[in-house]
Amino acid sequence: MASLKELKGRINSVKSTQKITKAKQMVAAAKLRRAQAAAEAARPYAERLSGVMASLASKVSGDSAPKLLRGTGSDKRHLLVVVNTDKGLCGGLNANIVKAAKAKARELIAEGKDVTFYLVGKKGRAPIKRDYADRIEKHFDTSNVRNPGFEEAEAIADDLIERFEKGEFDVAHLVYPIFKSALAQDPTVDQLIPVPSPEGEGDSGDAVVEYEPGEEEILEELLPRYVKTQLFGALLEREASEQGASMTAMDNATRNAGDLINKLTIQYNRSRQAAITTELIEIIAGAEAL
């Protein structure tokens, strides 16, 4: 049985940990409101851009379409762009993202495809490296930026488009979390390159829309912007998911610390009472012996 001094030390240690988790929870809650607002504000723009893309893509034939839309004509080489967080203490968020990425990789490899990884964020590197060390193309570091935004998304998009133009891959998939609430952040896998043509969103009924300049010229300008917007949205969703998961994880840790403190306090009081009782028995026994 632990001594009273050891129990007292453990209680103080857990109390210190509880203070840290409580502070982390409050910081995550404050950041979550801003991150959630930013993620939700970006969604309508991305949805409307998809609608415009569908309308334009329906008016362009396969041969005249830009390469970002028509693809390379092959789907042999696949690149998985995995967006993880740079910081920990956010529950199982990163583990779920990595799990989704690995599941997609196994599915593609089973179909005979060549799979490589393009990793964004630090926390997904080690678990993916354990299984696919020879398939990692690049690590894009966002840890030196306090709030990753459109500038980082643009840099990632430019790099990916350049690699696509060089023929380094045929299809790129984006793996990232979608923020739903502080309790739910669902990992999802979307095709990023070539840009998929949304079905049904570009239907404008009987309206006749004429574009100036031509659809091909507009798509040449719009397709890279679409890729950047998707990556920007993924970074915003990542930030909101990280803060939501962190707030929930720290709340659970604070509650668990409180339960442990209560158990240790009960154990400490019982041990103290036992020690006092033993001393009293020894004093009484000694007095009777006299």
C-alpha positions, 0 to 999 in steps of 0.5 A: 500500500502506498504511503500517505506521502506518496498518495498526497504527491499523486493527488497534487500531481493529478490536480496540476494535470487537471488545471492544464486540461481545464485551461486547454479546454477553455482555449479550444472552446474560444478558438472553436467559435472562430474556426467553426464560423470560418469553415461554415462561411467557406462552404456556400462559396465552394458549393456555388463554385461547384455549380458553375463548374458543372454548368461550364463542364457540360458545354465543353467536349472531352477533347477540348476540355483542359487537362485538369478536367479531362485528366490524363486518360489513365487512372493507374497512379493515385496520390492521396493528399492527407490533411492532418493536424500539427498538434495533438491532444485532440482525441482520435481525430488524427487516428480516424483520418489516417484510418480513412487514408489507409483504407483508401490506399488498401482499396486502390492497391487491391485494384492494382493501382500505384498509390503514393501519399502527399502529407499535410500536417505533422500528426499523420506522418508517423502512422502512415510511415510505419506502413507506407514509408516508401510511398510518401512523396512529400511532407507539406509543413504547416506547423510554422503558421499560426492559422493556415489559410489561403496562402498555404492552400494556394502553395499546396495546390500549385505544387499538386498542379505542377506535379500533375502537369509533369505526369507524376500522378493520374488521380489525386484524392483529398482526405480530410475531416469535415466538422459537424460538431464538437463531438463529430468530425467525419473523415472524408475522401474526395477526388481533387484532380482531375476535377470531377464534374458535378452532376445535376448542380449545373442544371439551369432549367430552360435558361440559356447562358452564354459565357464570354470568353469561351467556356474553355478559356474560363475553365483554364482560369477557374479549374486551378481556383477550384483546386485551391478552394477545395484545399482551403476548405479542407484546411478550415475544416481541419482547424475547426475539427481540431478545436472541437476534438480538442475541447471534447478530449480535454473535457473528458480528461478533466472529468477523469482527473476529477474522478481520480482525485476523488478516489485518491482522496478517499484512499488517502483518508482511509490510510490516514485513519488506519494509521491513526487507529494503529497509533491509538491501539499501540498507545492503549496497549502500552498504557495497559502493559504498565 
